[in-house]
Amino acid sequence: MDNERIAELFEALGPVSIRKMFGGKGIYFDGVIVAIVIRGELMLKADAESAPEFEAAGCRQWTYTGSRHGKLVSMPYWSVPDSAIGGRLASHRTASAVLIASRTLARRICLGSARS
């Protein structure tokens, strides 16, 4: 996914910055990461409150097997709901949930009480 398409998807939120990370891209809004592109797939960040909504919408959570311990590791990123594909992501209510989740997590980290 190219940067122009990413910016278009998040257009209604406002300008996003895109940085290389993990062999993919990190997508930031207002200095807070809200999504990543990994292996060409856009994945939205969720928290404990919004993750059940992603799951109910049939989204897949990003998981991988840890190389040191061989256990499955679940990351806080979810595939984009089918209902949001094809248009501008920010017009979908999921974009608001992603933004709220990311800001909530950022506040917790800044306050030293991140638990998600």
ChimeraX commands (.cxc) that place a marker at each C-alpha (Angstrom):
marker #1 position 0.00,0.00,0.00 radius 0.5
marker #1 position 1.52,3.30,-1.03 radius 0.5
marker #1 position 1.64,6.41,1.15 radius 0.5
marker #1 position -0.83,8.28,-1.04 radius 0.5
marker #1 position -3.49,5.58,-0.53 radius 0.5
marker #1 position -2.82,5.54,3.22 radius 0.5
marker #1 position -3.24,9.32,3.43 radius 0.5
marker #1 position -6.48,9.04,1.43 radius 0.5
marker #1 position -7.90,6.39,3.77 radius 0.5
marker #1 position -7.27,8.56,6.83 radius 0.5
marker #1 position -8.15,11.86,5.12 radius 0.5
marker #1 position -11.21,12.66,7.26 radius 0.5
marker #1 position -9.11,12.44,10.45 radius 0.5
marker #1 position -6.57,14.89,9.11 radius 0.5
marker #1 position -2.99,14.56,7.95 radius 0.5
marker #1 position -1.16,11.42,9.01 radius 0.5
marker #1 position 2.57,10.81,9.08 radius 0.5
marker #1 position 3.95,7.55,7.80 radius 0.5
marker #1 position 7.24,6.04,8.99 radius 0.5
marker #1 position 9.08,2.87,8.07 radius 0.5
marker #1 position 8.99,0.24,10.79 radius 0.5
marker #1 position 9.16,-3.57,11.18 radius 0.5
marker #1 position 9.72,-3.94,7.45 radius 0.5
marker #1 position 6.40,-2.15,6.93 radius 0.5
marker #1 position 4.97,1.25,7.86 radius 0.5
marker #1 position 3.68,2.92,10.99 radius 0.5
marker #1 position 0.80,5.38,10.57 radius 0.5
marker #1 position 0.57,8.23,13.05 radius 0.5
marker #1 position -2.10,10.82,13.67 radius 0.5
marker #1 position -1.31,13.71,15.96 radius 0.5
marker #1 position 1.91,11.97,17.00 radius 0.5
marker #1 position 0.17,8.75,18.09 radius 0.5
marker #1 position 0.40,5.47,16.17 radius 0.5
marker #1 position -3.05,4.43,14.93 radius 0.5
marker #1 position -2.23,1.73,12.39 radius 0.5
marker #1 position 0.51,-0.21,10.64 radius 0.5
marker #1 position 1.00,-1.73,7.23 radius 0.5
marker #1 position 2.66,-5.13,7.57 radius 0.5
marker #1 position 3.21,-7.49,4.64 radius 0.5
marker #1 position 1.11,-5.11,2.53 radius 0.5
marker #1 position -1.93,-5.27,4.83 radius 0.5
marker #1 position -3.35,-2.32,6.75 radius 0.5
marker #1 position -3.95,-3.17,10.41 radius 0.5
marker #1 position -5.67,-0.84,12.87 radius 0.5
marker #1 position -4.62,-0.43,16.49 radius 0.5
marker #1 position -7.13,-1.42,19.14 radius 0.5
marker #1 position -7.25,-1.52,22.92 radius 0.5
marker #1 position -9.07,-3.75,25.40 radius 0.5
marker #1 position -12.31,-1.82,24.87 radius 0.5
marker #1 position -12.30,-1.71,21.05 radius 0.5
marker #1 position -10.78,-5.16,20.36 radius 0.5
marker #1 position -14.12,-6.99,20.89 radius 0.5
marker #1 position -15.70,-4.74,18.23 radius 0.5
marker #1 position -12.98,-5.72,15.74 radius 0.5
marker #1 position -13.46,-9.38,16.60 radius 0.5
marker #1 position -17.26,-9.11,16.24 radius 0.5
marker #1 position -16.76,-7.50,12.81 radius 0.5
marker #1 position -14.80,-10.58,11.70 radius 0.5
marker #1 position -11.37,-8.91,11.77 radius 0.5
marker #1 position -8.17,-10.86,12.36 radius 0.5
marker #1 position -5.72,-9.94,15.09 radius 0.5
marker #1 position -2.04,-9.82,14.17 radius 0.5
marker #1 position -0.24,-12.71,15.84 radius 0.5
marker #1 position 3.15,-14.30,15.37 radius 0.5
marker #1 position 5.20,-17.06,16.94 radius 0.5
marker #1 position 8.02,-15.72,19.11 radius 0.5
marker #1 position 11.42,-16.90,17.93 radius 0.5
marker #1 position 12.90,-17.22,21.43 radius 0.5
marker #1 position 10.08,-18.99,23.24 radius 0.5
marker #1 position 7.97,-20.46,20.42 radius 0.5
marker #1 position 4.74,-19.09,21.91 radius 0.5
marker #1 position 2.02,-17.24,20.05 radius 0.5
marker #1 position 2.26,-13.47,20.59 radius 0.5
marker #1 position -0.85,-11.31,20.03 radius 0.5
marker #1 position -0.32,-7.72,18.95 radius 0.5
marker #1 position -2.89,-4.90,19.38 radius 0.5
marker #1 position -3.43,-4.57,15.62 radius 0.5
marker #1 position -6.45,-5.84,13.70 radius 0.5
marker #1 position -7.34,-6.21,10.03 radius 0.5
marker #1 position -9.66,-3.60,8.55 radius 0.5
marker #1 position -13.38,-4.47,8.76 radius 0.5
marker #1 position -14.89,-5.45,5.40 radius 0.5
marker #1 position -17.43,-2.64,5.81 radius 0.5
marker #1 position -14.60,-0.08,5.73 radius 0.5
marker #1 position -12.81,-1.41,2.65 radius 0.5
marker #1 position -13.08,0.58,-0.55 radius 0.5
marker #1 position -13.83,3.96,0.96 radius 0.5
marker #1 position -12.18,6.34,3.29 radius 0.5
marker #1 position -11.48,4.59,6.54 radius 0.5
marker #1 position -12.12,7.66,8.66 radius 0.5
marker #1 position -15.72,7.79,7.44 radius 0.5
marker #1 position -16.21,4.45,9.21 radius 0.5
marker #1 position -16.85,4.48,12.96 radius 0.5
marker #1 position -13.90,2.11,13.41 radius 0.5
marker #1 position -11.49,4.96,12.69 radius 0.5
marker #1 position -12.83,6.85,15.69 radius 0.5
marker #1 position -12.46,3.77,17.88 radius 0.5
marker #1 position -8.86,3.35,16.68 radius 0.5
marker #1 position -8.02,6.96,17.43 radius 0.5
marker #1 position -9.60,6.82,20.89 radius 0.5
marker #1 position -7.83,3.53,21.67 radius 0.5
marker #1 position -4.45,4.88,20.56 radius 0.5
marker #1 position -4.81,8.09,22.55 radius 0.5
marker #1 position -5.97,6.17,25.64 radius 0.5
marker #1 position -2.96,3.87,25.41 radius 0.5
marker #1 position -0.62,6.83,24.87 radius 0.5
marker #1 position -2.01,8.53,28.00 radius 0.5
marker #1 position -1.53,5.36,30.02 radius 0.5
marker #1 position 2.08,5.06,28.83 radius 0.5
marker #1 position 2.78,8.69,29.66 radius 0.5
marker #1 position 1.30,8.21,33.12 radius 0.5
marker #1 position 3.27,5.00,33.62 radius 0.5
marker #1 position 0.28,2.73,33.97 radius 0.5
marker #1 position 0.07,0.94,30.61 radius 0.5
marker #1 position -1.69,-2.38,31.03 radius 0.5
marker #1 position -3.06,-3.08,27.55 radius 0.5
marker link #1:1,2 radius 0.2
marker link #1:2,3 radius 0.2
marker link #1:3,4 radius 0.2
marker link #1:4,5 radius 0.2
marker link #1:5,6 radius 0.2
marker link #1:6,7 radius 0.2
marker link #1:7,8 radius 0.2
marker link #1:8,9 radius 0.2
marker link #1:9,10 radius 0.2
marker link #1:10,11 radius 0.2
marker link #1:11,12 radius 0.2
marker link #1:12,13 radius 0.2
marker link #1:13,14 radius 0.2
marker link #1:14,15 radius 0.2
marker link #1:15,16 radius 0.2
marker link #1:16,17 radius 0.2
marker link #1:17,18 radius 0.2
marker link #1:18,19 radius 0.2
marker link #1:19,20 radius 0.2
marker link #1:20,21 radius 0.2
marker link #1:21,22 radius 0.2
marker link #1:22,23 radius 0.2
marker link #1:23,24 radius 0.2
marker link #1:24,25 radius 0.2
marker link #1:25,26 radius 0.2
marker link #1:26,27 radius 0.2
marker link #1:27,28 radius 0.2
marker link #1:28,29 radius 0.2
marker link #1:29,30 radius 0.2
marker link #1:30,31 radius 0.2
marker link #1:31,32 radius 0.2
marker link #1:32,33 radius 0.2
marker link #1:33,34 radius 0.2
marker link #1:34,35 radius 0.2
marker link #1:35,36 radius 0.2
marker link #1:36,37 radius 0.2
marker link #1:37,38 radius 0.2
marker link #1:38,39 radius 0.2
marker link #1:39,40 radius 0.2
marker link #1:40,41 radius 0.2
marker link #1:41,42 radius 0.2
marker link #1:42,43 radius 0.2
marker link #1:43,44 radius 0.2
marker link #1:44,45 radius 0.2
marker link #1:45,46 radius 0.2
marker link #1:46,47 radius 0.2
marker link #1:47,48 radius 0.2
marker link #1:48,49 radius 0.2
marker link #1:49,50 radius 0.2
marker link #1:50,51 radius 0.2
marker link #1:51,52 radius 0.2
marker link #1:52,53 radius 0.2
marker link #1:53,54 radius 0.2
marker link #1:54,55 radius 0.2
marker link #1:55,56 radius 0.2
marker link #1:56,57 radius 0.2
marker link #1:57,58 radius 0.2
marker link #1:58,59 radius 0.2
marker link #1:59,60 radius 0.2
marker link #1:60,61 radius 0.2
marker link #1:61,62 radius 0.2
marker link #1:62,63 radius 0.2
marker link #1:63,64 radius 0.2
marker link #1:64,65 radius 0.2
marker link #1:65,66 radius 0.2
marker link #1:66,67 radius 0.2
marker link #1:67,68 radius 0.2
marker link #1:68,69 radius 0.2
marker link #1:69,70 radius 0.2
marker link #1:70,71 radius 0.2
marker link #1:71,72 radius 0.2
marker link #1:72,73 radius 0.2
marker link #1:73,74 radius 0.2
marker link #1:74,75 radius 0.2
marker link #1:75,76 radius 0.2
marker link #1:76,77 radius 0.2
marker link #1:77,78 radius 0.2
marker link #1:78,79 radius 0.2
marker link #1:79,80 radius 0.2
marker link #1:80,81 radius 0.2
marker link #1:81,82 radius 0.2
marker link #1:82,83 radius 0.2
marker link #1:83,84 radius 0.2
marker link #1:84,85 radius 0.2
marker link #1:85,86 radius 0.2
marker link #1:86,87 radius 0.2
marker link #1:87,88 radius 0.2
marker link #1:88,89 radius 0.2
marker link #1:89,90 radius 0.2
marker link #1:90,91 radius 0.2
marker link #1:91,92 radius 0.2
marker link #1:92,93 radius 0.2
marker link #1:93,94 radius 0.2
marker link #1:94,95 radius 0.2
marker link #1:95,96 radius 0.2
marker link #1:96,97 radius 0.2
marker link #1:97,98 radius 0.2
marker link #1:98,99 radius 0.2
marker link #1:99,100 radius 0.2
marker link #1:100,101 radius 0.2
marker link #1:101,102 radius 0.2
marker link #1:102,103 radius 0.2
marker link #1:103,104 radius 0.2
marker link #1:104,105 radius 0.2
marker link #1:105,106 radius 0.2
marker link #1:106,107 radius 0.2
marker link #1:107,108 radius 0.2
marker link #1:108,109 radius 0.2
marker link #1:109,110 radius 0.2
marker link #1:110,111 radius 0.2
marker link #1:111,112 radius 0.2
marker link #1:112,113 radius 0.2
marker link #1:113,114 radius 0.2
marker link #1:114,115 radius 0.2
marker link #1:115,116 radius 0.2
view
